[in-house]
Amino acid sequence: MTKYSTPKLKDMLDAGVHFGHRARRWNPKMEKYIYTVSKNVHIIDLEQSEDLLKKACEALFDIAKKGGKVIFVGTKKQARQIIESEAKNCGAMYITERWIGGTITNFDVIRKTLDKFLTMIRNTEDGTYEKEGYTKKERLLIDRQIGRFQINYGGIANMRGTPHALVVVDQRRERTAIKEAKKAGVPVIGLIDTNADPTGIDYPIPGNDDAIKSIALIVNALAGAVKVGYEEFEKDQKEEAGKKLKEAAK
């Protein structure tokens, strides 16, 4: 089995994971994760961050190995490109623009929107609209609608039910997503800064959630665990299918 890797303390230092917010902006609930204060800035205890990141990766690997669906959420500017790239690379879903209320807790309604979105894409690609006599102007309007759908729903277009894990960057910004996940019993993995509230985060990873290098390092590690988990799942599925074929051939 190809094992995923997690960053070491030096990697975290180089990426600035240890830099928290100014001391006056802290959340007291993050106190246990803070190592010291330097020039009025909280410094995060990276030994804890390293250990907690490993636990988060283990949890995601176990979920993915069973075929569980994971959503990566990062709507702040610094996180968007990283989240989309890493989620696509590991085969997970993602949201980078804004969390649509009800994505988890009212999925029946979201599902109708997704089905409409996928139908429009299919009809555009196979020429159905053109064959049915839609004018050029009508098709242009449809293309624009697809574009809007792609921005908000593209990363979860193939979602078919409640996800098995939610990964977030910045607890304060993604509070609605976290709240929905908790209500549905979905475990939450989160990169949380010193101004965050770790309550409700099942696998907190204390760290700088503003610096691009820090976000990239942590999200890459989490996505790596998901990717290896999915590879193991596919391997197990193929082996199981092979056994069934052998049994049927007897």
N, C-alpha and C positions, 0 to 999 in steps of 0.2 A: 504494500500500500504506500502510495506517495503521501507523505505527511506534509501538512501545511506548516508554515513557519510563522513565528511571531517576532516582532522587533525586540532588540535588547535595549538596556538602559542607555547605552551610548547613542543608539539610533534615535531614541526619544529625545535625548538632550540636543542632538544635532538638529532635530526638527522643531525644537522649541515647545514640546508637549508640556513641559513643566511650568510654562508661564501662564499664570492665572490673570484675573482682573485686578484692578486697583483695590486695595484693602477695603475702602469705603463702599465698594459695590458688591461685597461678598454676601453669600447666603450662609448663615450660621450652620445650616444643616450640612454644609460641606467641610466643616471644621476638621473632621477626622482624616480628611484626605489632604490637608494642607501641611506642608513641611515647615515653612517659615515665611517671613515677610522680608522682602528686599526692595528698598527704595519705594515703599508704599505699594508694592505689588505682591500679591500672594504667590508663593512658589509651591507647586503641587508635588506631593511625595511620589516620585516616579517608581519607587519600589512597589508601592501599592498599585500604581497604574499598570505596571508590567504584569503583576500577578492577576489583576482583575481582567486585563485584556486576554490573558491566556484562558481564563474561565469562560469569558464571553465567546471566544473562538471555539472552545470545546463544546459549548452549548449549541452554537450554530452548526458545527460539524455534525453533531448527533442528529439535529433536526433535518439537515439536508440529506444525511445518509439514509433517512427513512422516507425521503421524497417530499419532505415538508416544504411549503412555499414561504419564501422570505421577501419582505418588502424593505428596501432601503429608502429612507426619507431624509432629504436635505434640501430645504428651500432657500437657505441663505445664499447670497451670491458666491461666496468663497467655496461652497460645498457642491453646487449644482453639477458642474462638469465632472468632478471627481465621482460623485454618487452615480451619475448616469453611466460613466465609463466602466467603473468597477462592477456595477450591477449587471450590465450587459455582458461583461467578461466572465462573470461567474454563473450566469443564467438565472439571476434573481429579478424580481420586479423592482420598480423604482418610481418615486415621485419627487420632482425637483422644482416645480413651479409653485403650486399651493396645494395644501391638503383639502380635498373635497369632503365636506362634512357628510358623514354617513358611509364613507368608503368601506368601513368595517361593520358598523352597527346598523346600517340600512342598505346592505349590499343588493337586495332585490331591486331597488330603484337604480342603483349604480349599474347593475348588470344590464338593465334595459338600455341604458345609455351606451354601454360598451358594445352591446349587440348591434345597435343602430350604427355605431361608429364602424364596426367591422364589416357590416353589410355595405355601407357606403364605399369603403375602400375596395371591397371585392367587386362591386358593381362598376366602379371606376376602372379597375385594372382589367376586367374581362370585357369591357366595352358595352355592358348592359345599358347604361344610360344613353349612349350614342345609338344603340340599336333600337331603343324604345322612343327615339325621336326627341330627346332632350336638346334644347337649343344650346348654342355655344355659351350664351350668357348664363343659362341655368346650370350648365356643367361647371362654369367658373365659380358660381356661388357655392356649389357643392364642394368644389376644391377648397374654397376658403373655409367652409365649415369643417372639413376634414382637417385642415391646418390647425384650427382652434382646438378641435378634439385631440389632435396629436400632442399639442402642448400640455393639455391638462390630463389626458388619459393614456397617452402613448405608452408610458412605462408600465401600466397595469392592464393593457388591452386584453391580455389573455387570462386575467384573474377570473377564477371560477368559484370562489368561496372565501371563507375566512382564512387568512394567512396563518402560518404556524409560528412566525416570529416577525418582529418589527425592529429595524435598526434605525436609530435617529442620530442626527448631528445637531446639537443645541436643544436641550430640554425646554428652554423658555420659548423658543420659536415654534416647537412642534408639540405644544401642550395638548392641542385637540386630538392629534393622532395618538398620542400616548393615552389620553383619556379613553378613547374608543377601544384601543387595544386592551386596556385593563378591564373595561366593561365586558369584553368578549373573552377574557381569559387568555389573551395572546401575550407571550413573554416579550419584554422590551429590553433591547440592548441599546445603550446610549453613551455617546461621548459627551461628558458633562463638565462644564467649566466651573470655576469657583463662585459664580453668581447663580448657579442652577439649584434646583430642588431635586435631590436624588430620590425623593419619595415616588414610588410607582415605577422606578426603573429596576427591573429584575437583575440586570447585569450592567451596573454602572462602570464606566471607564473614565476616571478623573483625568482631564487633560484640556489643553488649549483647543477650544472649538472655533477659534477665529482665524488662526494662521493656516494658510493653504498647506504648508508642509506637514503640519501636525495632523490636519484632517486627512490628508492623503495617506500618511503613514498608518494611521489607525484603521481607516476604511479599507485600505489595501489588505491589511491583515485579516479583517473580518470577512471580506469577500473571498480571500484565499481559502479560508476554512470552509466557506459555503461551496466553493468550486470543487474542492477535494471531496466534500461530502456528497455532492451530486455525482461525481465520477464513481464513487463507491456504490451509490445507489444504482446507477446504470449498469455497473459491472454485476451487481447482485441480480438485477432484473434479467440480464442476459443469461446468467448461469441458471437461474430458475426456469427460464424459457427452454434452455437446452435440456434440462432434466425432464421437463414435461414432454418434450419431443421424443426423448429416449423411452420414456414410459409408454407413450402412445404407440411407439414402433414395436414394442414387445408383443 
